[in-house]
Amino acid sequence: MSESQNIEYKESWRDEYLKWICGFANAQGGTIYIGVADNQEVVGVANAKRLMDDIPNKIVNLLGIIADVNLLEKNGKQYIEISVEPSAIPISLKGVYHYRSGSTKQVLKGASLHQFLMRKMGKTWDDVERLPYSDDLIDRVAIDYFLQKGIQADRIDASLLNEDTWAVLDSLELLTDDGSLKNAAILLFSKRPQRYFTGIQFKIGRFGNDESDLIFDDIVEGNILQMADKVVELLKSKYLISPIHYDGMQRIATLEIPEKALREMLYNAIVHKDYRGSAIMMWVYNDHVELWNEGELPENMDVSTLLKRHKSRQRNPKIANVFYRAGLIEIWGRGINKIRTEFERAGMDVPEFEETEGGLMVSFKRKYPTNQENGVEITTPQVTPQVTPQVTPQVQSLLSVIKSGEMSVKELMKALSLKDRHNFLNSYLNPAIAAELVVPVFPDQPRHPRQKYRRK
């Protein structure tokens, strides 16, 4: 077999190969063959008997583990097989932690080491104790938002609405045995989580054709449970196009990006983010959008794995559980396929995913490319997002009598030779107002005694 994440070939023994043994023990285990070339040809070892004594002793004394060391022979040449089992506890060589990833050996440092040590201890970052519990730290509005969402999704019993904040957090396993708040509790429900974490922000920037042309930007803060709602609201009001069309006389505004897919992308970025890193970033360009969150994909997973059926492996299982219980995400690893399906239904190119700069980037085209002129979004000439409403004969008749000036209901009915006020309101005036073809003079006071109407 060729070299892989579990196999390594060495022509002769050197003590530095204890690093490879350490790396195998910290990962998924593996086998090192001494006396075998990279092309898998057995070249043999001249001092096999001495090595059979030295190698096991050095492994035990320097690494504190036991490995199977076997003497094998092929074509009259002896070689050694060192079989290493994965360790349930972290293993270091002289204070340095080595790790086997793919066919290479890595030295774990910084955030990678911290994450590795927690994983070996059966903990994740979001499960770590953060602060002593206090009602003042938790936003009850966020708790109620979670409960209402979860009840609507039929994933939470309605009786929880009557529980106090502490009981809700305890039921979600967001408190330690002594009642302290875990990291996940602060991120999800704290009044001001940015006081405790620097990477909790969601940054959005509107750019022209490239990143050098920043037009305006915003920063979304607050708890991560309600962050997606805030981002979607901001995108609708300021960054993306929502063309208007009419179903009969019903006015409908549909976001240019499939909203279900957009929310799925946002939830993925929020739930799977490494919160020890930088903020989530979104770049809105004239013709496309890019979304990036920090956090490498789990071991043995890459972008190609995401695009096919795969197991759901959460970086932050406590956070993911709350999002699931609130009905915001699934737990079957279907998120990417759901995003692609929604874009296909909208007749748009599916998003592209890429591992970059220690995180995951998703890029997707805008349905209505635009330009910014004096702070106003100008849709490109070939696209007409505003659809002319269908005008019924009754509305057309109304428009024909309001040619200019302002007229009251009484004056309009007289001009139309109508006597049935109910019929006039439901068939003429109200549909015209709904289609934004006619507007009241006093829009904030519909029952104003001198209320009149004019063409928009």
C-alpha positions as CSV (number, residue, x, y, z in Angstrom):
1,M,0.0,0.0,0.0
2,S,1.2,3.5,-0.8
3,E,1.8,6.1,2.0
4,S,-1.4,7.5,3.4
5,Q,-2.9,8.9,6.6
6,N,-2.3,5.5,8.2
7,I,0.9,4.3,6.6
8,E,4.5,5.5,6.5
9,Y,7.7,4.0,5.0
10,K,11.2,4.6,6.2
11,E,14.4,2.9,4.9
12,S,16.1,3.1,8.3
13,W,15.3,4.0,11.9
14,R,16.0,7.5,13.3
15,D,14.8,8.6,16.7
16,E,13.1,11.6,15.1
17,Y,10.5,9.0,13.8
18,L,9.1,9.1,17.3
19,K,7.3,12.2,16.1
20,W,5.5,10.2,13.4
21,I,4.4,7.6,16.1
22,C,3.2,10.5,18.3
23,G,1.2,11.9,15.3
24,F,-0.4,8.5,14.6
25,A,-1.4,8.1,18.3
26,N,-3.0,11.6,18.4
27,A,-4.9,10.9,15.1
28,Q,-6.4,7.7,13.9
29,G,-3.5,5.4,14.5
30,G,-1.2,4.0,11.8
31,T,1.7,1.8,10.9
32,I,5.3,2.7,10.2
33,Y,7.5,0.2,8.3
34,I,11.3,0.5,8.9
35,G,13.4,-1.0,6.2
36,V,11.0,-0.3,3.4
37,A,11.5,2.4,0.6
38,D,8.8,4.8,-0.5
39,N,8.2,2.6,-3.5
40,Q,7.3,-0.2,-1.1
41,E,10.4,-2.2,-1.9
42,V,11.8,-4.0,1.1
43,V,15.5,-2.8,1.5
44,G,16.0,-4.4,5.0
45,V,17.6,-3.3,8.2
46,A,21.0,-4.4,9.3
47,N,20.6,-4.1,13.0
48,A,17.0,-5.5,13.4
49,K,17.7,-7.3,16.7
50,R,19.0,-4.2,18.5
51,L,16.1,-2.1,17.1
52,M,13.6,-4.6,18.3
53,D,14.8,-3.8,21.8
54,D,15.4,-0.1,21.5
55,I,12.2,1.1,19.6
56,P,9.6,-0.3,22.1
57,N,11.6,1.1,25.1
58,K,11.9,4.6,23.5
59,I,8.1,4.6,22.7
60,V,7.2,3.8,26.3
61,N,9.7,6.1,27.9
62,L,9.3,9.2,25.7
63,L,5.6,8.9,24.7
64,G,4.1,6.9,27.5
65,I,2.3,4.5,25.1
66,I,2.7,0.9,24.0
67,A,3.0,0.0,20.3
68,D,3.2,-3.4,18.6
69,V,6.7,-3.8,17.2
70,N,7.0,-6.8,14.9
71,L,10.0,-8.2,13.0
72,L,9.0,-9.3,9.5
73,E,11.0,-10.8,6.5
74,K,10.6,-10.7,2.8
75,N,13.0,-12.1,0.2
76,G,15.6,-12.8,2.9
77,K,15.5,-9.2,4.1
78,Q,14.3,-8.2,7.6
79,Y,12.1,-5.2,8.2
80,I,10.2,-3.8,11.2
81,E,6.5,-3.0,11.5
82,I,5.4,-0.5,14.2
83,S,1.7,-0.5,14.7
84,V,0.2,2.4,16.7
85,E,-3.3,2.5,18.1
86,P,-5.1,5.9,18.4
87,S,-4.8,7.3,21.9
88,A,-7.8,8.3,24.0
89,I,-5.7,11.0,25.7
90,P,-3.3,13.7,24.2
91,I,0.2,12.4,23.5
92,S,3.3,14.7,23.4
93,L,6.9,14.2,22.6
94,K,9.0,16.4,24.9
95,G,6.1,18.8,25.3
96,V,5.3,19.0,21.6
97,Y,2.1,17.6,20.2
98,H,2.3,16.1,16.7
99,Y,-0.6,15.1,14.6
100,R,-1.0,13.0,11.5
101,S,-3.2,14.6,8.8
102,G,-3.4,13.0,5.4
103,S,0.1,11.8,4.5
104,T,1.8,14.6,6.4
105,K,2.8,15.3,10.1
106,Q,1.8,18.5,11.7
107,V,2.9,20.3,14.9
108,L,-0.2,21.5,16.8
109,K,0.0,25.1,18.1
110,G,-2.3,27.9,19.2
111,A,-5.9,27.5,18.4
112,S,-5.4,24.1,16.7
113,L,-3.7,22.7,19.8
114,H,-6.4,24.1,22.1
115,Q,-9.2,22.5,20.0
116,F,-7.3,19.2,19.8
117,L,-6.8,19.1,23.6
118,M,-10.5,19.8,24.2
119,R,-11.6,17.2,21.7
120,K,-9.4,14.6,23.4
121,M,-11.0,15.5,26.7
122,G,-14.5,15.0,25.1
123,K,-15.3,18.8,25.1
124,T,-15.9,21.4,22.5
125,W,-15.3,25.1,22.8
126,D,-18.9,26.0,23.1
127,D,-19.2,23.6,26.0
128,V,-16.6,25.4,28.2
129,E,-17.6,27.3,31.3
130,R,-17.5,31.0,30.9
131,L,-19.3,33.1,33.6
132,P,-21.3,32.6,36.8
133,Y,-25.0,32.6,36.1
134,S,-27.0,35.9,36.5
135,D,-30.4,36.9,35.2
136,D,-28.9,40.3,34.3
137,L,-26.6,38.6,31.7
138,I,-29.4,36.9,29.8
139,D,-31.9,38.5,27.4
140,R,-35.3,37.1,28.2
141,V,-36.5,38.3,24.8
142,A,-34.0,36.0,23.1
143,I,-35.2,33.1,25.3
144,D,-38.8,33.8,24.3
145,Y,-37.8,34.0,20.7
146,F,-36.2,30.6,20.9
147,L,-39.2,29.1,22.7
148,Q,-41.7,30.5,20.2
149,K,-39.7,29.3,17.2
150,G,-39.2,25.8,18.8
151,I,-43.0,25.5,19.6
152,Q,-43.9,26.5,16.0
153,A,-41.5,23.8,14.7
154,D,-43.0,21.3,17.1
155,R,-39.5,20.6,18.6
156,I,-40.3,22.2,22.0
157,D,-43.1,21.5,24.4
158,A,-45.4,24.5,24.9
159,S,-45.1,24.1,28.7
160,L,-41.6,25.5,28.6
161,L,-43.0,29.0,28.0
162,N,-43.8,29.1,31.7
163,E,-40.3,28.1,32.8
164,D,-37.9,30.6,34.1
165,T,-34.7,31.5,32.2
166,W,-32.4,29.3,34.4
167,A,-34.6,26.2,33.8
168,V,-34.6,26.8,30.0
169,L,-30.8,27.1,29.9
170,D,-30.5,24.0,32.1
171,S,-32.7,21.9,29.8
172,L,-30.5,22.9,26.9
173,E,-27.4,21.8,28.8
174,L,-26.0,25.3,28.7
175,L,-25.1,25.4,32.4
176,T,-22.3,23.6,34.2
177,D,-22.9,21.4,37.2
178,D,-22.3,24.4,39.5
179,G,-24.7,26.6,37.5
180,S,-22.2,28.6,35.5
181,L,-22.9,29.8,32.0
182,K,-21.2,28.0,29.1
183,N,-19.8,29.8,26.1
184,A,-22.8,28.7,24.0
185,A,-25.2,30.3,26.5
186,I,-23.4,33.7,26.2
187,L,-23.3,33.6,22.4
188,L,-27.0,32.5,22.1
189,F,-28.8,34.5,24.7
190,S,-26.6,37.2,26.3
191,K,-27.7,40.8,26.2
192,R,-24.2,41.9,25.1
193,P,-22.2,38.9,23.9
194,Q,-19.7,41.1,22.1
195,R,-18.3,42.1,25.6
196,Y,-17.0,38.5,25.9
197,F,-16.1,37.5,22.4
198,T,-14.3,39.5,19.7
199,G,-15.4,37.4,16.7
200,I,-19.1,37.6,17.2
201,Q,-19.8,40.4,14.7
202,F,-21.3,40.0,11.2
203,K,-19.8,42.5,8.8
204,I,-21.5,43.4,5.5
205,G,-19.9,45.6,2.8
206,R,-21.4,47.0,-0.4
207,F,-18.7,47.1,-3.1
208,G,-18.6,48.1,-6.7
209,N,-16.9,45.7,-9.2
210,D,-14.0,44.8,-6.8
211,E,-13.0,45.0,-3.2
212,S,-11.1,48.3,-3.6
213,D,-14.4,50.0,-4.3
214,L,-16.2,50.1,-0.9
215,I,-19.4,52.1,-1.1
216,F,-20.9,51.6,2.4
217,D,-20.9,48.9,5.1
218,D,-22.6,47.8,8.3
219,I,-21.9,45.7,11.4
220,V,-24.5,43.4,12.9
221,E,-24.1,42.6,16.6
222,G,-26.0,40.9,19.3
223,N,-26.8,37.3,20.1
224,I,-26.2,34.8,17.3
225,L,-29.6,33.2,17.6
226,Q,-31.4,36.3,16.1
227,M,-28.4,37.4,14.0
228,A,-29.7,35.9,10.8
229,D,-33.0,37.8,11.1
230,K,-31.1,41.0,11.5
231,V,-28.9,40.3,8.5
232,V,-31.8,39.4,6.2
233,E,-33.7,42.5,7.2
234,L,-30.6,44.6,6.4
235,L,-30.0,42.9,3.1
236,K,-33.6,43.5,2.0
237,S,-33.7,47.1,3.0
238,K,-30.3,48.2,1.8
239,Y,-28.1,45.7,-0.2
240,L,-30.3,43.5,-2.4
241,I,-33.1,44.0,-4.8
242,S,-36.7,42.8,-4.1
243,P,-38.6,43.3,-7.4
244,I,-42.3,43.8,-7.2
245,H,-44.9,41.7,-9.1
246,Y,-48.6,41.3,-8.7
247,D,-50.8,38.2,-8.4
248,G,-54.0,39.8,-9.5
249,M,-54.2,42.9,-7.4
250,Q,-51.9,41.4,-4.6
251,R,-48.6,43.2,-4.4
252,I,-45.7,40.7,-3.9
253,A,-42.0,41.7,-3.3
254,T,-39.6,38.7,-3.8
255,L,-35.9,38.9,-2.8
256,E,-33.6,38.4,-5.7
257,I,-31.8,35.7,-3.8
258,P,-33.9,32.6,-2.8
259,E,-34.6,33.5,0.9
260,K,-34.7,29.9,2.2
261,A,-31.2,29.4,0.6
262,L,-29.9,32.7,2.0
263,R,-31.1,31.8,5.5
264,E,-29.5,28.3,5.2
265,M,-26.2,29.9,4.3
266,L,-26.4,32.3,7.1
267,Y,-27.3,29.6,9.7
268,N,-24.4,27.4,8.4
269,A,-22.0,30.3,8.8
270,I,-23.2,31.2,12.3
271,V,-23.5,27.6,13.7
272,H,-20.2,26.3,12.3
273,K,-18.0,29.4,12.9
274,D,-14.9,29.2,15.0
275,Y,-15.7,32.0,17.5
276,R,-12.1,32.3,18.6
277,G,-11.4,33.9,15.2
278,S,-12.6,36.9,13.3
279,A,-16.1,38.1,12.3
280,I,-18.3,36.6,9.7
281,M,-17.8,38.6,6.4
282,M,-20.2,39.3,3.5
283,W,-19.2,41.1,0.4
284,V,-22.1,42.4,-1.8
285,Y,-20.8,43.3,-5.3
286,N,-22.6,44.6,-8.3
287,D,-23.1,41.1,-9.7
288,H,-22.5,38.6,-7.0
289,V,-22.2,38.0,-3.2
290,E,-19.5,36.3,-1.1
291,L,-20.0,35.0,2.4
292,W,-17.1,33.7,4.6
293,N,-16.9,32.3,8.1
294,E,-13.7,31.3,9.9
295,G,-13.4,27.6,10.8
296,E,-11.7,24.8,8.9
297,L,-13.8,21.8,7.8
298,P,-13.7,18.7,10.1
299,E,-10.9,16.2,9.6
300,N,-11.3,14.0,6.5
301,M,-13.8,16.4,5.0
302,D,-13.4,18.8,2.1
303,V,-15.7,20.7,-0.2
304,S,-16.4,17.7,-2.4
305,T,-17.7,15.9,0.7
306,L,-20.1,18.7,1.5
307,L,-21.7,18.4,-2.0
308,K,-22.7,14.8,-1.5
309,R,-24.5,12.9,1.2
310,H,-22.4,13.2,4.4
311,K,-22.7,13.0,8.2
312,S,-23.4,16.2,10.1
313,R,-20.3,17.0,12.2
314,Q,-20.7,20.1,14.3
315,R,-17.9,22.3,15.5
316,N,-20.3,23.7,18.1
317,P,-22.7,21.0,19.1
318,K,-24.4,23.0,21.9
319,I,-25.1,25.9,19.5
320,A,-26.2,23.5,16.8
321,N,-28.7,21.8,19.2
322,V,-30.3,25.2,20.1
323,F,-30.7,26.1,16.4
324,Y,-32.1,22.7,15.7
325,R,-34.6,22.8,18.6
326,A,-35.7,26.3,17.3
327,G,-36.5,24.7,13.9
328,L,-33.8,26.8,12.1
329,I,-31.6,23.9,10.9
330,E,-31.6,20.2,10.4
331,I,-29.1,17.7,11.7
332,W,-28.7,15.4,8.6
333,G,-26.0,17.2,6.7
334,R,-28.5,18.3,4.0
335,G,-27.8,22.1,4.3
336,I,-25.7,22.4,1.1
337,N,-28.1,20.4,-1.0
338,K,-31.0,22.5,0.2
339,I,-29.2,25.6,-0.8
340,R,-28.4,24.3,-4.3
341,T,-32.0,23.1,-4.7
342,E,-33.5,26.5,-3.9
343,F,-31.2,28.2,-6.4
344,E,-32.1,25.6,-9.1
345,R,-35.8,26.2,-8.5
346,A,-35.2,29.9,-9.0
347,G,-33.5,29.2,-12.3
348,M,-30.2,30.6,-10.9
349,D,-26.6,29.2,-11.0
350,V,-25.9,27.2,-7.8
351,P,-23.4,28.7,-5.3
352,E,-19.8,27.7,-5.3
353,F,-18.0,26.7,-2.1
354,E,-14.3,27.0,-1.4
355,E,-12.0,26.4,1.6
356,T,-9.9,29.6,1.9
357,E,-7.9,31.5,4.6
358,G,-8.8,29.0,7.4
359,G,-12.6,29.1,6.6
360,L,-15.3,28.4,4.2
361,M,-16.3,30.8,1.4
362,V,-19.6,30.6,-0.5
363,S,-20.1,32.7,-3.6
364,F,-23.3,33.2,-5.6
365,K,-24.5,35.4,-8.4
366,R,-27.2,38.1,-8.0
367,K,-30.3,37.8,-10.1
368,Y,-30.4,41.5,-10.7
369,P,-26.9,43.0,-11.2
370,T,-26.8,46.6,-10.1
371,N,-24.7,49.7,-9.9
372,Q,-24.5,52.4,-7.2
373,E,-25.1,56.0,-8.3
374,N,-25.2,58.6,-5.6
375,G,-26.0,56.0,-3.0
376,V,-28.9,54.6,-5.0
377,E,-29.1,51.1,-6.4
378,I,-29.5,51.3,-10.2
379,T,-30.6,48.1,-11.8
380,T,-28.8,47.3,-15.1
381,P,-30.8,48.2,-18.2
382,Q,-31.5,44.6,-19.3
383,V,-33.4,43.8,-16.1
384,T,-36.8,45.2,-15.2
385,P,-37.6,44.0,-11.7
386,Q,-40.7,46.2,-11.4
387,V,-43.6,44.4,-13.1
388,T,-46.6,46.5,-14.3
389,P,-49.7,45.4,-12.3
390,Q,-52.7,44.0,-14.0
391,V,-55.4,46.7,-13.9
392,T,-59.0,45.6,-13.7
393,P,-61.7,47.4,-15.7
394,Q,-63.1,48.9,-12.4
395,V,-59.6,50.3,-11.4
396,Q,-59.2,51.6,-14.9
397,S,-62.5,53.4,-14.6
398,L,-61.4,54.9,-11.3
399,L,-58.1,56.1,-12.8
400,S,-60.0,57.7,-15.7
401,V,-62.0,60.0,-13.4
402,I,-59.0,61.0,-11.2
403,K,-57.1,62.7,-14.0
404,S,-55.8,65.4,-11.8
405,G,-56.4,67.0,-8.4
406,E,-58.0,65.3,-5.4
407,M,-61.4,63.7,-5.0
408,S,-63.4,62.4,-2.0
409,V,-65.2,59.1,-1.9
410,K,-68.5,60.8,-2.5
411,E,-67.2,62.7,-5.5
412,L,-65.6,59.6,-7.0
413,M,-68.8,57.6,-6.7
414,K,-70.8,60.3,-8.3
415,A,-68.4,60.5,-11.2
416,L,-68.6,56.8,-11.7
417,S,-72.4,56.8,-11.3
418,L,-72.2,54.3,-8.4
419,K,-74.5,54.1,-5.4
420,D,-73.2,51.0,-3.6
421,R,-70.4,52.2,-1.3
422,H,-69.4,48.7,-0.4
423,N,-69.0,47.7,-4.0
424,F,-67.0,50.9,-4.7
425,L,-64.6,50.4,-1.9
426,N,-63.9,46.7,-2.6
427,S,-63.9,46.7,-6.4
428,Y,-62.6,50.2,-7.2
429,L,-60.8,52.1,-4.5
430,N,-59.1,49.5,-2.3
431,P,-57.6,47.6,-5.3
432,A,-56.3,50.8,-6.7
433,I,-54.7,51.7,-3.4
434,A,-53.2,48.2,-3.0
435,A,-51.7,48.5,-6.5
436,E,-50.2,51.9,-5.4
437,L,-52.0,53.6,-8.3
438,V,-54.1,55.8,-6.0
439,V,-53.0,57.2,-2.6
440,P,-54.9,59.0,0.2
441,V,-54.1,62.6,0.9
442,F,-54.0,61.8,4.7
443,P,-52.4,58.3,4.7
444,D,-51.9,58.2,8.4
445,Q,-55.5,59.2,9.1
446,P,-57.7,57.0,6.9
447,R,-60.9,58.3,8.6
448,H,-60.0,61.9,8.3
449,P,-63.3,63.9,7.7
450,R,-61.7,65.6,4.7
451,Q,-60.0,62.6,3.3
452,K,-59.5,62.7,-0.5
453,Y,-57.6,60.6,-3.0
454,R,-55.3,61.3,-5.9
455,R,-53.3,59.5,-8.5
456,K,-49.8,58.6,-7.5
